[in-house]
Amino acid sequence: MSSADNQALVSELVGHIRRIGWFDIGHPGATDLTYPELGELLTTTRLINIGDPWENGTVRHHTKVIEQQVVEIIGSLLGAPPQRWGYVTTGATEGTEYALCEAVRSFPDVVAYYSAAAHYSVPKLVRKLGIRPLQIRATKTGHIDLNDLAGELRRRRHRAAIIIANAGTVWSEAVDDVAAISRTCQDLAISRLRIHVDAALAGIPLALLPHAQQPAYGSAAGATSMVISGHKFLSTLAPCGVLVFAEPPTGVARHRIPYTATVDTTIAGSRSGHMPVVLWHQLTRKDVGLDGHRERAARSRTLAAYLFDRLRQRGWDALYNPHAFTVVLRKPPPAVCERWLLAYQEQWAHIVCMPGVLQDQIDHFLSDLDDAVIQPAEPPWPFPFRAHL
């Protein structure tokens, strides 16, 4: 294929992505912050981070110092204590896998507790690692059922536990009460315990709220590890994540690899050296700053509340959790579903008002819904659900 052919293919792909991007409001991924100023670094340099982020090793073309800064910034936002440890992952799934690996190595008899609203990767990872799984009921709003969790923990209080909580479930963006989970475990005298928080979508936006408004989901609430996704809110555009442990994990292999001269403490051997730079850039850029990220989050919440209110005005069943970017709604008619890229679960759909989604897009969607509207049947669970903003 000639250079001209290659360029034509790339141009066609860019045009296609931009055309469909207007209609993609169902999948979380911020697109409002780009980084052309990093173009030379990202397209002309080889950057590889091998082994523990706090050991340089023999490879010199790495960005571990920047990776350390990313872990420190994210850890500080999530309230992790100074002795925290972590690294930049390929995404939230790798971070959750690491937490599960650490738990089973620390406690071979560990039971993994996770809600029915957990990310689809959680039961897959539990099976992969051979951990005893126990799915907990979820409430109608997507939160873990604390009574069901307490009952299951009580029946197995002699076993170690790792509880996978959520700070933004994938479907309704429900945030589990980690402080209540931690108190339940204390009341049951479960000391061999890990609480991992999958905060892929909402971890950073929630941390930017005024302290009095923040749900109890971080390290101060009892989380022993947390993971966020970079491409969800921080607009890294390519998948990545940041895993943060409140304390350096004890149940991990620490084999020193002679030819890399580093301790092998991560899941991947060679890791991207470019993504820590992108994350660091998005977190520290002077044209945005933390106040700018707060404004981005506030705009997304305002847009989600706007969508929820407009749906309710139309008599269209919808659900909206506090502080969320996500609105769950009864599945629109086929004509709307064919045009708009939503996410679906049985007779429901959801829209995620990420930074980069515009009110014009939401108004366009609502107009299409009006054109194709049909009266929905009675919902199987109570509506409306109105969050306190």
C-alpha positions in Angstrom: 0.0 0.0 0.0 1.5 3.4 -1.0 1.9 6.4 1.3 -1.0 8.1 -0.4 -3.2 5.1 0.1 -2.2 4.9 3.8 -3.0 8.6 4.3 -6.3 8.2 2.5 -7.2 5.3 4.8 -6.2 7.3 7.9 -8.2 10.3 6.7 -11.2 8.1 6.0 -11.0 6.6 9.5 -10.7 10.1 11.1 -13.8 11.2 9.2 -15.7 8.1 10.2 -14.9 8.5 13.9 -15.8 12.2 13.9 -19.2 11.4 12.2 -20.2 8.7 14.6 -18.8 10.6 17.6 -21.8 13.0 17.6 -24.2 10.0 18.1 -22.0 8.2 20.7 -23.5 9.2 24.0 -23.8 5.8 25.7 -20.2 4.9 26.4 -18.0 6.7 28.9 -14.9 8.4 27.6 -14.1 12.1 27.8 -13.0 13.7 24.5 -12.8 17.4 25.4 -9.1 17.6 26.3 -6.6 16.7 23.5 -2.8 17.0 23.7 -1.2 17.9 20.3 1.7 19.5 22.2 2.8 15.9 23.1 2.8 14.8 19.5 6.6 14.7 19.0 7.1 12.8 22.3 4.3 10.3 21.5 5.2 9.6 17.9 9.0 9.8 17.8 10.2 8.3 21.1 10.5 4.8 22.5 9.4 4.8 26.2 9.1 1.6 28.2 8.5 1.2 31.9 9.7 -2.2 33.1 9.2 -3.6 36.6 8.5 -1.6 39.8 7.9 2.1 39.2 10.3 3.0 42.0 13.3 1.2 40.6 15.0 2.5 37.4 16.6 -0.8 36.3 18.8 -1.1 33.3 16.4 0.4 30.8 17.0 4.1 30.5 14.3 5.2 28.1 11.5 5.1 30.7 9.2 7.6 32.4 9.1 6.1 35.9 9.6 9.5 37.6 6.6 10.8 35.9 4.7 7.6 36.7 5.5 8.1 40.4 4.1 11.6 40.2 0.9 10.3 38.6 0.5 7.8 41.5 1.1 10.6 44.0 -1.4 13.0 42.5 -4.1 10.3 42.1 -3.3 8.9 45.5 -3.6 12.3 47.1 -6.9 13.0 45.4 -8.3 9.6 46.7 -7.1 10.3 50.2 -4.5 7.5 50.3 -1.9 7.9 53.1 1.7 9.0 52.3 3.0 5.4 52.3 0.8 4.6 49.3 2.0 2.5 46.3 0.8 2.0 42.8 1.4 2.1 39.1 -0.1 3.0 35.7 -2.0 0.1 34.3 -3.6 -0.7 31.0 -7.0 0.0 32.5 -9.2 -0.5 35.6 -9.5 -4.3 34.9 -5.8 -4.8 35.4 -6.0 -2.8 38.6 -8.8 -5.0 39.9 -6.9 -8.2 38.9 -3.9 -7.0 40.8 -5.9 -6.4 43.9 -7.5 -9.9 43.6 -4.0 -11.5 43.1 -2.6 -9.7 46.1 -5.6 -10.9 48.2 -5.4 -14.5 47.3 -1.6 -14.6 47.8 -2.1 -13.0 51.3 -5.0 -15.2 52.2 -5.3 -18.5 50.2 -8.8 -19.1 51.7 -10.1 -15.7 50.5 -13.7 -15.2 49.3 -14.4 -12.5 46.7 -17.6 -10.6 47.4 -19.0 -8.4 44.6 -22.4 -7.0 43.7 -24.6 -7.9 40.8 -23.9 -4.4 39.5 -20.1 -4.9 39.4 -18.2 -4.6 36.1 -18.4 -7.7 33.9 -14.7 -8.3 34.3 -14.9 -9.0 38.0 -16.5 -12.5 37.9 -14.2 -13.3 35.0 -11.2 -12.4 37.0 -12.4 -14.3 40.0 -12.8 -17.4 37.9 -9.4 -16.9 36.3 -7.7 -16.7 39.7 -9.6 -19.6 41.2 -11.0 -17.5 44.0 -14.3 -18.5 45.7 -16.9 -16.1 44.2 -19.9 -14.7 46.0 -22.2 -12.4 44.2 -24.2 -9.9 46.4 -27.5 -8.5 45.4 -27.7 -4.9 44.1 -30.4 -2.4 44.9 -32.7 -0.9 42.3 -30.3 2.1 42.0 -27.3 -0.2 41.5 -25.7 0.0 45.0 -24.5 -3.1 46.8 -27.1 -4.5 49.1 -25.5 -4.0 52.5 -27.9 -6.3 54.3 -27.2 -9.2 51.9 -23.4 -8.5 52.2 -23.5 -8.6 56.0 -25.4 -11.9 56.0 -23.0 -13.6 53.6 -20.0 -12.2 55.5 -21.5 -13.5 58.8 -21.9 -17.0 57.4 -18.2 -17.0 56.4 -16.6 -14.9 59.0 -13.9 -17.5 59.5 -12.7 -16.9 55.9 -10.7 -14.0 54.6 -12.6 -11.6 52.4 -11.9 -9.3 49.5 -14.9 -7.0 48.8 -15.0 -5.3 45.4 -16.9 -2.0 45.9 -17.8 0.5 43.2 -17.4 4.2 42.9 -19.5 4.5 39.8 -21.1 1.2 38.7 -20.8 0.7 34.9 -24.6 0.8 34.4 -26.1 3.5 36.8 -22.9 5.0 38.3 -24.0 4.0 41.8 -21.3 4.6 44.5 -21.1 2.0 47.2 -20.8 3.1 50.8 -17.3 1.8 51.6 -17.4 3.2 55.1 -20.5 1.1 55.9 -18.9 -1.9 54.3 -15.8 -1.4 56.5 -17.9 -1.0 59.7 -19.8 -4.2 58.8 -16.5 -6.1 58.6 -15.3 -4.6 61.9 -18.6 -5.5 63.6 -18.1 -9.1 62.4 -14.4 -9.1 63.5 -13.2 -9.9 60.0 -9.6 -8.8 60.2 -8.2 -10.7 57.2 -9.7 -8.2 54.8 -9.2 -6.3 51.6 -11.6 -3.7 50.2 -10.9 -2.8 46.6 -12.8 0.0 45.0 -13.4 0.0 41.2 -13.5 3.8 40.7 -12.9 3.7 37.0 -15.5 6.3 36.0 -16.3 8.3 39.1 -13.2 8.2 41.3 -11.6 11.4 40.2 -14.9 13.5 39.7 -16.1 12.5 43.1 -12.7 13.4 44.6 -13.1 16.9 43.2 -16.3 17.6 45.0 -16.3 19.7 48.2 -15.2 17.4 51.0 -18.6 17.6 52.7 -20.3 16.3 49.6 -18.0 13.4 48.8 -19.4 9.9 49.3 -17.4 7.7 51.7 -15.6 5.6 49.2 -11.8 6.3 49.5 -8.9 5.2 51.7 -10.2 7.1 54.7 -13.4 5.1 54.4 -11.5 1.8 54.6 -10.5 1.1 51.0 -7.2 -0.8 50.9 -6.8 -0.3 47.1 -8.5 1.7 44.4 -8.3 2.0 40.6 -9.3 4.8 38.2 -9.4 4.9 34.4 -7.6 7.6 32.6 -9.6 7.5 29.5 -12.9 7.9 31.3 -12.7 11.4 32.9 -9.1 12.6 32.2 -9.5 12.4 28.4 -6.4 10.4 27.7 -8.2 9.1 24.6 -6.4 5.7 24.9 -7.2 3.2 27.6 -5.1 3.3 30.8 -5.6 3.3 34.5 -3.9 4.1 37.8 -3.9 1.6 40.7 -3.3 2.9 44.2 -2.8 0.8 47.3 -3.2 2.6 50.7 0.0 0.7 51.8 2.5 -1.2 49.8 0.9 -4.6 49.2 2.4 -7.5 51.0 0.9 -10.4 49.1 2.8 -10.0 45.8 5.8 -11.7 44.4 8.9 -9.6 44.6 11.3 -11.5 42.3 14.3 -9.5 41.2 14.9 -9.9 37.4 18.7 -9.9 36.8 18.6 -8.6 33.2 16.2 -5.7 34.0 17.7 -5.1 37.5 14.2 -4.4 38.9 11.7 -6.1 41.1 8.9 -7.6 39.2 5.9 -6.1 41.1 3.5 -5.4 38.2 1.3 -7.7 36.1 2.8 -6.7 32.8 6.5 -6.9 32.2 7.0 -4.1 29.7 4.5 -1.3 30.3 3.8 1.9 28.3 6.1 4.7 29.1 3.9 7.1 27.1 0.7 6.8 29.0 2.1 8.1 32.3 3.2 11.2 30.4 -0.3 11.7 29.0 -1.9 11.2 32.4 0.6 13.6 34.0 0.0 16.2 31.3 -3.8 16.0 31.7 -3.5 16.2 35.5 -1.1 19.1 35.7 -1.7 21.2 32.5 -1.8 24.9 33.5 -4.7 25.7 31.1 -7.0 23.4 33.1 -5.7 22.7 36.7 -7.8 21.0 39.4 -10.3 23.8 39.3 -10.8 23.3 35.6 -11.3 19.6 36.2 -13.9 20.5 38.8 -15.7 22.7 36.3 -15.6 19.9 33.7 -17.2 17.5 36.2 -19.8 20.1 37.3 -20.8 20.7 33.6 -21.3 17.0 33.1 -23.4 16.6 36.1 -25.5 19.7 35.1 -26.0 18.2 31.7 -27.0 14.8 33.1 -29.6 16.5 35.4 -30.8 18.5 32.4 -31.3 15.2 30.5 -33.0 13.6 33.4 -35.4 16.5 33.9 -36.3 16.6 30.2 -37.0 12.9 30.1 -39.3 13.1 33.1 -41.1 16.1 31.6 -41.9 13.8 28.6 -43.1 11.1 30.9 -40.1 8.9 29.9 -38.9 6.7 32.8 -35.4 7.6 33.9 -33.0 7.1 36.9 -30.2 9.4 38.0 -27.9 8.8 41.0 -26.4 11.6 43.0 -23.3 13.3 41.5 -23.5 11.0 38.4 -22.8 11.7 34.7 -25.1 8.7 33.8 -28.8 8.7 33.2 -30.6 5.4 32.9 -33.8 5.5 30.7 -36.3 3.1 29.3 -35.0 1.9 26.0 -36.0 4.2 23.1 -37.9 3.1 20.0 -35.8 1.2 17.3 -35.5 4.3 15.1 -33.7 6.1 17.9 -31.5 3.1 18.8 -30.4 2.7 15.2 -29.1 6.3 15.0 -27.7 6.8 18.5 -24.9 4.7 20.1 -26.4 4.0 23.5 -25.6 1.1 25.9 -28.4 -1.4 26.5 -29.5 -3.8 29.3 -32.7 -5.6 28.5 -35.4 -3.0 28.2 -33.2 -0.1 29.5 -30.5 2.1 28.0 -28.2 4.6 29.5 -26.5 7.8 28.4 -23.3 9.1 29.9 -22.8 12.9 29.8 -19.0 12.8 29.7 -16.9 15.9 29.2 -17.1 16.5 25.5 -20.8 15.6 25.2 -22.7 18.8 24.4 -26.2 20.0 25.2 -26.8 20.3 21.5 -26.3 16.5 21.2 -28.7 15.9 24.1 -31.3 18.2 22.5 -30.8 16.4 19.2 -31.4 13.0 20.9 -34.5 14.3 22.7 -35.9 15.7 19.4 -35.4 12.3 17.8 -37.1 10.7 20.8 -40.0 13.0 20.4 -40.3 12.1 16.7 -40.4 8.4 17.5 -42.1 8.4 20.9 -44.3 5.6 22.0 -45.9 5.2 25.4 -43.7 2.7 27.3 -45.2 -0.1 29.3 -45.2 -0.1 33.1 -41.6 -0.4 34.4 -40.7 -3.5 36.5 -39.3 -1.3 39.2 -40.4 2.0 40.7 -39.9 5.4 39.0 -39.2 8.1 39.2 -36.0 8.1 41.2 -34.8 11.7 41.8 -31.4 12.3 43.2 -30.5 15.2 45.5 -28.2 17.3 43.5 
